[in-house]
């Protein structure tokens, strides 16, 4: 199964981040001050083995919240599936294995449904199948708002922009540096470059994926065509390489020595490396070596969290610090949002629009304030949602 293979790779990557114990506390139900100590290995399991770890660690405390929210004696059912291959209230798009959580809360003959959206996917982008809506609706909706105030350009326009950026960078004699998440974004960029290269729309230049995790993840994608959408399937019918993530000029680096060698390239190239927000990984070494050259381009293809190096570059900072040293930003910095797997404002509104049963209460989370406010306004004005809240940390609500 694709998800099983992918989570094993990710679990190992997280476990290797450090061999020391780390503490991360979860404080639930206020005064109880529950603290959970875990190792990195357990933390990885908590993320990639949700049902196993949920039952062991989280459910006893989550049940306290549910009981406090409703009353004693409540019965619940928890529905969460992280498989690509089933259709149990989740999106097969972002991130891989992302899930919608649905709680059916029953008490004394009264039943209510709570839906937590997780990351809501975006339709009409290649590789992964389109998201599947929750048509039935719910009584309480907790909904993400990452792109609640913006619209993504159509995906074909983004491929055309990528073509232009590559050609302009090569014409200047520079290289294109693409910070990209190892799961999802890297495969999208590789596939787009594959199509452009096959069609002769970009020069025959070397392209590198310099991320061991991205390389292993991409191999899992390659080995599981059953999760592909129709576009990828059609592409494979005419692709001589018979691999959407591999072609003649593309190389996947593994060793540190191979990575270091990229900084001695004397020709234009494309380098795709993680992390996507420039907060760690091999990308920082490439950035340090190329940020001062105006011939180069740094291509941002994802949302950048506040206070990250990626956010600084996206907001056109003139100088940045890398490994403690200050560098002037002379390379061109370009943002291309069309490769995002997140639903934009229209997609988020549509997610709520198709619900036959409108939520009695809606809580907007997982977004910056302006994004959350824009989405909340849209739900009220366009869909007529009555009780839409943007909760503060630790704020409580009653129904």
N, C-alpha and C positions, 0 to 999 in steps of 0.2 A: 504494500500500500504506500502511496506517495507520501502521505502525512507521516507515517511511521518512520520512513527513511529520513525525511527532512528533520523531524524532531530529534532523531538520534544525532545527526550532525550538529544541530544547534545546541543540544544538551551538552555535547562534548566541548563545543566552543566556549560555552559559558563556564563550564567546570575548569577549563584551562586558564581562565582569566587570572586566577590566583590560587595558590595552594593553602592560603591561610583562611581561618575562620573569619566570617564577617557577621555583623549583626544588623538586622533590619527589623525594626519593631513595627508591629501593627497594633494600634490602639483603637479598640472598638468599644462601643457602648459606654464611652465617656469614662465614668468613674472606675470601671473595672480595670482599666489600664493594662489590658492583656499584652504581653510581650512574647514574641515568638523568636527563638534563636534558631538560625539555620546556617548550614554551610553553603558554600557556593553550589555544591552538587545538589543540595536540597532546593536551593533557590531555582536552579535550572529545572528541576523536576516540577516545582510548583507552577512554572510557566508553561512547560511543554507536556506535562501530564496532569491536566487540570482535574480530571475526574478522580484519579487516584489521590492526589494531594488535597483536592477540595474536600473529599470525604474525610480525610484524616485530620487535616489542620483547620480548614476554613469553615466547614459547615457548622461545627458546634458554636462558633462565634457569630456566624451569619444568622444562625437560627435565633440567637438572642436578639439580634436587631429586628428580625422579622416578628418575633414575639412581642417585642416592645412596640413595634410599629402598629401591630394589630391587637393581639391580646394573647393570653395564655391559652394553650390547648390547640393552637392552629396547626393544621397539617399542610405540608407543601410538597410540591414536586419540582425537581430541578432538571432542566433540559439543556444539555450542552454537548455539542458534537464538534470535534475538530477535524473530521475527515473531509477530504475533498470529494469523496465518492458517494456521499449520502446527502439527502435533502432534509435536514432536521433543523429548520429555523436558523440558518447561518448563511453568510455570503461566501462564495467561493472566490473572493477577490482579495481583500486587503485586511490584514496581512494573510499569508497563506495559512489557512486553518482558522481565520478569524471567525468568531461566533457571536450570534445573538443569544442572550440568555433570557429565558422565559420562565417566570415563576407563576404557577397557578395557586393562589392563596384561598383556602376554603375554611369557613368557620360557621357552624350552626346553620348550614344550608345556604349561606352567602358565599359566593365565589367571586374572586377578582383576579385579573391577570396583570402582571407586571412584566414589561419588556425592557431590557437593557440593550441598547443597539450595538455596543461595541463600535468598531470602525466600519462605517457604511461604505460599501464599494461603489465603483463607478462603471457604468455600462459602456459598451462600444469601444473598449481598448483591447488590444490583442493579447494572446497567450491564454488568459484566464477567462472563464465563462462569466457571463453577466450576472449581477446580483439578483437574488430572488426575493421578492417583497413579502412582508407579513400582511397579507390581505385582511385577515380577520380582525386585526386591531387589538386594543388592550384598554384597560382602565387607567393604568399608570405607565407613562413612557419616560424612560431616562435615555437621552439622545445626545450623541456627539455633535460638535459644531466646528470642527477644524477649519472647514472652508465655508463657514456660514455667511460670509460677506463677499464672496467672490465667485466668478464664473470661470471655469476652465475652458480654454480654446478647444475646438474639435481636434481629435487626435491626429487626423491627416495633416492639419496645419502644423502640428508640432514636429512631425517627421520632415516636412518641408523646411521648417526653421532649423532643424538639426543639420540638414543638408547644407543650408546656407552658412551656418556657423563653421562647419568642418571646412568647407571650401574657402571661406574668407581667412580662416586661421592658417591653412596650408599655404595660401597665396602670400601671406606675410612671412612665411618661413617658420611659423611657430608650431607648437603642439597644443592639443586640446586635453585639458585635465577635467575629468568628470567624477566628482565625489558621488558615490551611489551606495545605497543600502545593499547588502549582500544578497538579501532575499527579496526578489520582486523587481526592484528598480534596475539592478544590473542586467537581469535577463531581458527586460524591456529595451534597454539601450542597445544591448548586443544584437537583439533581433532587428531593431530599426537600422542599425549600421549594416547588418547582413543584407537587408533588402536594398539599401542604398548602394552598397558595393556591387551586389549582383546586377543591379540595373545600370551600373556605370555612372551613377550620379555623384559619386565622391571619388577622389583620387585613390590609386592603389597604394595606400600607405599602411604601415604596421599599426595594428590595434592590439592593445594589451588589457587583460583583466588581471590586475595585481591585487588579489585578495584570496588567500587560501580558502576561506570560508565561502566566498562567492563561487569559487571554482567547484568546490564540492557540492554546493547547492545547485549550481547549474547542471552538474552531471545528474542529479536527481531529477531535475526538470526533463532532461533529455531522455531518461530512462522510463518516464511515465507519460507517454503521449495520450493516455486515456483521459488526462485532465485538460487537454488542450481545447481551445475553442475552434470554431469552423475556419477562421482565418488561417491559423497555424496549420490546420490539416490541409487546406487548399494549397498553402505555400509549399508544403513538403512534397506535394505531387509533382511540382516542377523544379524542385531544388536539387541540384546535382550532389550537394553535400549530404542530403537527407538528414539534416540537423539544423534546426532553426538557430541554435546557439553555437555553431561552429562553421568556419569557412577558412579558406587558405591564408588570409592575412591576419587572422585572429589567433592570439597566443594567450594561454593561461599560465601565469607565473606561479611558482610554488615557493621556491627557496628565497631566503633573504638575499643571497648573492644575485639571483635573477632580478629581484626588485631593485637592488642598488645599481645594477647595470643599466636600468632604464634612465637613470640620471646622467648617463654618459652617452646617450643617443645623440647622434649628429644630424638626424633627419627629423622632419615633422612626424608626429605620431599622435594617436589617441590613447590615453591612459585612463582606464576606469578603475577606481579603487575606493575602498571604504575607510572611514565611516561616512555616511551620507551627510552628516552635519559637521564634519571636520573636527570632531571631538576626540579623535584617536585613530589608530590604524596607520597603515602605510601611506595613506593619502597625504599625511602631514609632511612626510619626507619629500614627496614629489612637489607639494605646494611650496615648501621652503626653497626648493631649487628652481622653481619656475615663476614664482609670483613677481619677481623683479624684472621680468623680461616682457616688454610691451607687445612682442610678437605672439605671445601665448594667450590662450583663452581659458578661463575657469568657468565651467558650465554648471550652474546650480539647477537641479531637476526636481527638487522636492521642497516641501515646507521646511523652514528652518526655525527651530525653537528659539525663544528669546535667550539672550546671553550666550549663545553658542558662537563659535568662530564662523560657522556658515552664515549665521544671521548677520554678523558684522559685514561680511563680504557682500551678501545680498543687499544690504543697505548702503553699499558703496563707501565703506570705511576707507580712508586714505592710508592708514597704517594699521597693522595687526601684529599681534604677538604669537609666535610659533616656537614652541619649546623654550619659552622664556625670553626669546630674542625678538626685537622689533624689526618689522619689514615694511617697506613702502609697497603699496599695491600698484604696480605698473602694468601687470597683465590685465587684459580685459575681463570683466566679470559680467556674465550674461545669465539671466534667470529664464528658465523655460518650464512653465508649470503644467504644460499639457500632458506630460508623462505621469502625472500624479494618479495614484490609484484611489485617492479619496474622492467621494462624491462632493461636487461643488454645491453652491447654495440651491440651485435648481434641483439637483439630485436629492439633497436632504429634504427639501419641501416635498418632492415626489414620493420619497419614502413614507412620509406621514400622510400624504394625500390619498394613497390607495387603501388606507386602513378603513374598512367598512364601519368599524366601531371607533369613534373618536375618543381619545383619552380624556378622562376627567381631569387629570393633572399631568403636566409635562414639565420635565426638568432638563434644562440645557446644560451640558457639561462638556469637558474635554475640548476647550477652545479658548482663544484669547477673548478678552472682554468685548471688543468690537465685533468679532465674529459671532459670539454668543448673542449679543444684543440684536444684531441684524437678523439672525435666524429666528429668535423669539418674536420679533416684529412681524416677520413673514408668516409664521404659524398663526399669529393672532389675526392679521389683516387679510391674508390670502385664504386661509383655511378655516378661520373662525374659531380657533382653539381658545378656550376661555381662561383657563388657569395655566399660564406658562411662567415658569420661574427659572431664574439663574441663581442657583443656591450659592451661598458663601460657604467657605470651609467650616465643617462641623455644624452647620445650620440644620435644624430638624423641622419636619413638617408632619401634619396630621391630616387624615382624610375623614 
